[in-house]
Amino acid sequence: MRLLTLTALCLFACLTSSRSAEPERRVLIIGIDGCRPDALEAARTPHIDRLIAQGAYFADTDIREPDATDDADTVSGPGWSNLLTGVWPDKHGVLDNKFTEPRYEQYPHLFARVKSQRPAATTASFSTWAPILEKITTQADIGKNFANAEKDYARADREATDACLRQFKEQLPHVTVFYQGQIDEAGHAHGFHPTVPEYIAAIEQVDTNVGDVLKAIDAQPEEVRRELLVIVCTDHGGLGLSHGGGRKESDIRRTFLIVSGARARKGRIDEETWQVDVVATALAHLGIEPPAEWGLDGQPRGLAK
């Protein structure tokens, strides 16, 4: 009997050790503010192109709920709230950039959802638009914002990139949000259009920053890289020098979604997608089944069966 007990304990220890040795799945969300998909395709973006080649690309992601009746403007507050909570404005309550009555306690950010199921998971947010950290990703274990008084988003984006690189060198969090703001700033200053040189130049600079982040990922062990899902998204497009009041403008409502990694589908996929699909996709990759009471509005997209 003693021998059988010792044998059973040994088998249990081996199984436990094997499970703990399994690589953990991780998610990196790259948020690029104000990037039109047609401009992304016109720019020279070898690093984002690499992510597209290694995953699924959706070029017609809508920023508004089908048949929406809410009063949300087509600006960053509602956009990033859609993308990072997985619900529409009628739930999260953010209608503009004032964040007057957000309902993040009831419909929190992805980090809170993950931590409720995986308390030991690590989360990080690197941004250059203050409300990302101060309003939305408030529960990040590691939270850094690099907005500056001069509104030099190119410099701030680089600082956010460098901070992200330092973190990835030390430890790759389970869920990371990496935000870049200079494309939107270039659109407001020069125009949101693929024929605007300054707008294209900003996209290409962000691609350079993304490339440095990918290099940091390439330095990770192969088993870690295999279990990482990279999601690239944007909050809105633009028309002329603006994007506000664009509920009926396809150049403002139409965005893109990239889902990239070893566990992603491959190729350009002509399916309807919405901003709220980002959280559902991240949770599905992490193996977290969202309870019905979370009230998520999105569906997982671009994941291999």
C-alpha positions as CSV (number, residue, x, y, z in Angstrom):
1,M,0.0,0.0,0.0
2,R,2.9,2.4,0.9
3,L,4.5,1.6,-2.5
4,L,1.3,2.4,-4.3
5,T,0.8,5.6,-2.4
6,L,4.4,6.7,-3.3
7,T,3.8,5.8,-6.9
8,A,0.6,7.8,-7.1
9,L,2.3,10.8,-5.5
10,C,5.1,10.6,-8.0
11,L,2.7,10.4,-10.9
12,F,0.8,13.4,-9.6
13,A,4.0,15.4,-9.1
14,C,5.1,14.5,-12.7
15,L,1.7,15.6,-14.1
16,T,1.8,18.9,-12.1
17,S,5.3,19.6,-13.2
18,S,4.4,18.9,-16.8
19,R,1.4,21.3,-16.6
20,S,3.4,24.1,-15.0
21,A,6.0,23.7,-17.7
22,E,3.5,24.3,-20.5
23,P,4.1,27.8,-22.1
24,E,1.6,30.4,-21.1
25,R,-0.4,32.2,-23.8
26,R,0.1,36.0,-24.1
27,V,-1.5,38.8,-26.0
28,L,0.0,42.1,-27.3
29,I,-2.5,44.7,-28.5
30,I,-0.9,47.3,-30.7
31,G,-3.2,50.3,-30.9
32,I,-2.5,52.8,-33.7
33,D,-4.6,55.9,-33.4
34,G,-6.4,57.4,-36.4
35,C,-5.0,55.1,-39.1
36,R,-7.0,54.6,-42.3
37,P,-6.7,51.1,-43.8
38,D,-6.2,52.5,-47.3
39,A,-3.3,54.7,-46.0
40,L,-1.8,51.7,-44.2
41,E,-1.8,49.8,-47.4
42,A,-0.2,52.7,-49.3
43,A,2.6,53.2,-46.8
44,R,5.9,51.3,-46.7
45,T,5.3,49.2,-43.5
46,P,7.5,46.1,-43.7
47,H,6.9,45.2,-40.0
48,I,3.1,45.6,-40.0
49,D,3.2,43.7,-43.3
50,R,5.0,40.9,-41.6
51,L,2.3,40.7,-39.0
52,I,-0.3,40.6,-41.8
53,A,1.6,37.8,-43.5
54,Q,1.8,35.8,-40.3
55,G,-1.9,36.1,-39.5
56,A,-5.4,37.3,-40.5
57,Y,-6.1,40.7,-42.0
58,F,-9.6,42.3,-41.9
59,A,-9.7,45.5,-43.9
60,D,-13.3,46.6,-43.1
61,T,-13.7,46.8,-39.3
62,D,-16.5,49.1,-38.3
63,I,-16.3,51.4,-35.3
64,R,-20.1,51.7,-34.9
65,E,-22.5,49.1,-33.7
66,P,-24.9,47.9,-36.5
67,D,-28.1,49.9,-36.2
68,A,-26.5,51.9,-33.3
69,T,-28.8,54.4,-31.6
70,D,-26.3,55.8,-29.1
71,D,-24.9,59.4,-29.4
72,A,-21.2,58.4,-29.3
73,D,-19.0,60.5,-31.5
74,T,-16.5,59.0,-33.8
75,V,-13.5,60.1,-31.7
76,S,-10.9,58.3,-29.5
77,G,-12.8,58.1,-26.2
78,P,-15.5,55.8,-27.5
79,G,-13.2,54.1,-30.0
80,W,-10.6,53.0,-27.4
81,S,-13.4,52.1,-25.0
82,N,-15.0,49.9,-27.6
83,L,-11.6,48.3,-28.4
84,L,-10.5,47.7,-24.8
85,T,-13.7,46.8,-23.0
86,G,-15.3,44.7,-25.7
87,V,-18.7,46.5,-25.4
88,W,-20.4,49.3,-27.2
89,P,-21.1,52.9,-25.9
90,D,-24.6,52.0,-24.8
91,K,-22.8,49.9,-22.1
92,H,-19.5,51.5,-21.3
93,G,-21.0,55.0,-21.4
94,V,-18.2,56.9,-23.1
95,L,-19.7,59.1,-25.8
96,D,-16.8,61.6,-26.5
97,N,-13.4,62.5,-25.2
98,K,-14.8,64.1,-22.0
99,F,-15.4,60.7,-20.2
100,T,-18.3,62.3,-18.4
101,E,-20.1,59.2,-17.1
102,P,-18.0,56.1,-17.9
103,R,-19.3,52.8,-16.7
104,Y,-16.0,51.1,-16.4
105,E,-16.8,49.6,-13.0
106,Q,-19.6,47.5,-14.7
107,Y,-17.8,47.1,-18.0
108,P,-14.1,47.2,-17.2
109,H,-11.0,47.0,-19.4
110,L,-9.5,43.7,-20.7
111,F,-6.9,43.7,-17.9
112,A,-9.6,43.5,-15.2
113,R,-11.4,40.7,-17.0
114,V,-8.2,38.7,-17.3
115,K,-7.2,39.3,-13.7
116,S,-10.6,38.2,-12.4
117,Q,-9.9,34.8,-13.9
118,R,-6.1,34.7,-13.7
119,P,-5.0,36.8,-10.7
120,A,-1.4,36.0,-11.3
121,A,-1.4,37.3,-14.8
122,T,0.8,40.4,-15.5
123,T,-0.5,43.3,-17.5
124,A,1.2,46.4,-19.0
125,S,0.1,49.6,-20.8
126,F,2.4,51.9,-22.7
127,S,0.6,54.9,-24.2
128,T,1.0,58.5,-25.5
129,W,-2.6,59.7,-25.0
130,A,-3.3,60.2,-21.3
131,P,-6.8,58.9,-21.1
132,I,-5.6,55.4,-22.2
133,L,-3.9,55.0,-18.9
134,E,-5.8,57.5,-16.7
135,K,-9.3,56.5,-17.7
136,I,-9.3,53.1,-19.3
137,T,-6.3,50.8,-18.5
138,T,-6.2,52.0,-14.9
139,Q,-5.7,48.5,-13.5
140,A,-2.4,47.8,-15.3
141,D,0.3,46.3,-13.2
142,I,2.8,48.4,-15.3
143,G,1.3,51.6,-16.6
144,K,3.2,54.4,-18.3
145,N,2.0,57.3,-20.4
146,F,4.4,59.6,-22.3
147,A,2.2,62.5,-23.4
148,N,4.2,65.8,-23.3
149,A,3.2,69.4,-23.1
150,E,4.5,70.1,-26.7
151,K,2.1,67.4,-28.0
152,D,5.1,66.0,-29.9
153,Y,3.6,62.6,-30.5
154,A,6.5,61.3,-32.5
155,R,8.8,61.8,-29.6
156,A,6.3,60.5,-27.1
157,D,5.7,57.4,-29.3
158,R,9.4,56.7,-29.3
159,E,9.6,57.0,-25.5
160,A,6.6,54.6,-25.2
161,T,8.4,52.2,-27.5
162,D,11.6,52.3,-25.6
163,A,9.7,51.7,-22.3
164,C,8.0,48.7,-23.9
165,L,11.3,47.4,-25.1
166,R,12.8,47.6,-21.6
167,Q,9.8,45.8,-20.2
168,F,10.0,43.0,-22.8
169,K,13.7,42.5,-22.1
170,E,12.9,42.1,-18.4
171,Q,9.6,40.1,-18.8
172,L,6.9,39.7,-21.4
173,P,3.6,40.4,-19.7
174,H,0.6,38.2,-20.2
175,V,-1.4,41.1,-21.7
176,T,0.2,44.3,-23.1
177,V,-1.4,47.4,-24.7
178,F,1.1,49.4,-26.8
179,Y,-0.4,52.6,-28.1
180,Q,1.0,55.0,-30.7
181,G,-0.6,58.5,-31.3
182,Q,1.4,60.3,-34.0
183,I,-0.6,59.2,-37.0
184,D,-3.8,60.8,-35.6
185,E,-1.9,64.0,-34.9
186,A,-0.5,64.1,-38.5
187,G,-4.0,63.6,-39.8
188,H,-5.3,66.5,-37.9
189,A,-2.4,68.7,-39.0
190,H,-2.1,67.7,-42.6
191,G,-5.0,65.5,-43.6
192,F,-6.3,61.9,-43.2
193,H,-5.6,60.5,-46.6
194,P,-3.2,58.1,-48.4
195,T,-2.0,61.0,-50.7
196,V,-0.9,63.2,-47.8
197,P,2.9,62.7,-47.4
198,E,3.0,63.7,-43.7
199,Y,0.3,61.3,-42.9
200,I,2.1,58.4,-44.7
201,A,5.4,59.4,-43.0
202,A,3.8,59.1,-39.6
203,I,2.5,55.6,-40.5
204,E,5.9,54.6,-41.6
205,Q,7.5,55.9,-38.4
206,V,5.1,54.0,-36.3
207,D,5.9,50.9,-38.3
208,T,9.6,51.4,-37.4
209,N,8.6,51.5,-33.7
210,V,6.5,48.4,-34.2
211,G,9.5,46.7,-35.8
212,D,11.6,47.4,-32.8
213,V,8.9,45.8,-30.6
214,L,8.9,42.8,-32.9
215,K,12.7,42.4,-32.5
216,A,12.2,42.3,-28.8
217,I,9.7,39.5,-29.3
218,D,12.0,37.7,-31.6
219,A,14.6,37.6,-28.8
220,Q,12.1,35.6,-26.6
221,P,12.4,31.8,-26.5
222,E,10.6,30.0,-29.3
223,E,8.0,28.5,-27.1
224,V,7.0,31.9,-25.8
225,R,6.8,33.4,-29.3
226,R,4.6,30.5,-30.4
227,E,2.1,31.3,-27.7
228,L,1.9,35.0,-28.3
229,L,-1.0,36.6,-30.2
230,V,-0.5,40.1,-31.7
231,I,-3.6,42.2,-32.4
232,V,-3.3,45.5,-34.3
233,C,-6.2,47.9,-34.3
234,T,-7.2,51.5,-34.6
235,D,-9.9,53.7,-33.2
236,H,-11.2,55.5,-36.3
237,G,-10.2,56.7,-39.8
238,G,-10.5,60.3,-40.8
239,L,-11.7,62.7,-43.5
240,G,-10.1,66.0,-44.3
241,L,-8.5,67.2,-41.0
242,S,-11.0,65.6,-38.7
243,H,-12.9,62.5,-37.8
244,G,-15.6,63.8,-35.4
245,G,-19.2,63.7,-36.4
246,G,-18.5,60.9,-38.8
247,R,-21.2,58.4,-38.1
248,K,-22.2,58.3,-41.7
249,E,-18.7,58.6,-43.3
250,S,-17.1,55.3,-44.4
251,D,-13.7,56.9,-44.5
252,I,-14.1,57.5,-40.7
253,R,-16.0,54.4,-39.7
254,R,-13.9,51.9,-41.7
255,T,-10.8,50.6,-39.9
256,F,-8.8,47.4,-39.9
257,L,-8.0,44.5,-37.6
258,I,-4.9,42.3,-37.7
259,V,-4.7,39.0,-35.7
260,S,-1.2,37.6,-36.0
261,G,0.7,34.6,-34.6
262,A,1.2,30.9,-34.8
263,R,-2.4,30.3,-33.6
264,A,-4.0,32.8,-36.0
265,R,-5.7,32.1,-39.4
266,K,-3.7,33.2,-42.4
267,G,-4.6,35.6,-45.2
268,R,-7.0,38.5,-46.0
269,I,-10.4,37.6,-44.7
270,D,-13.6,39.3,-46.0
271,E,-15.7,39.0,-42.9
272,E,-17.6,41.6,-41.0
273,T,-15.7,42.7,-37.9
274,W,-16.2,45.3,-35.3
275,Q,-14.0,47.0,-32.7
276,V,-15.6,45.1,-29.8
277,D,-14.1,41.9,-31.3
278,V,-10.7,42.7,-30.0
279,V,-11.4,41.7,-26.3
280,A,-13.3,38.6,-27.3
281,T,-10.4,37.5,-29.5
282,A,-7.8,38.1,-26.8
283,L,-9.8,36.2,-24.2
284,A,-10.4,33.3,-26.6
285,H,-6.6,33.0,-27.3
286,L,-5.9,33.1,-23.5
287,G,-8.4,30.3,-23.0
288,I,-10.8,32.4,-20.9
289,E,-14.5,31.8,-21.5
290,P,-16.3,35.1,-20.7
291,P,-19.3,34.6,-18.3
292,A,-22.6,35.7,-19.8
293,E,-22.9,38.4,-17.1
294,W,-19.9,40.2,-18.6
295,G,-22.2,41.2,-21.4
296,L,-19.5,41.3,-24.1
297,D,-20.6,42.4,-27.5
298,G,-17.8,41.0,-29.7
299,Q,-16.8,37.6,-31.1
300,P,-13.4,36.0,-31.5
301,R,-11.9,36.7,-34.9
302,G,-9.0,35.4,-36.9
303,L,-8.1,32.5,-34.7
304,A,-7.2,29.1,-36.1
305,K,-9.6,26.3,-35.2
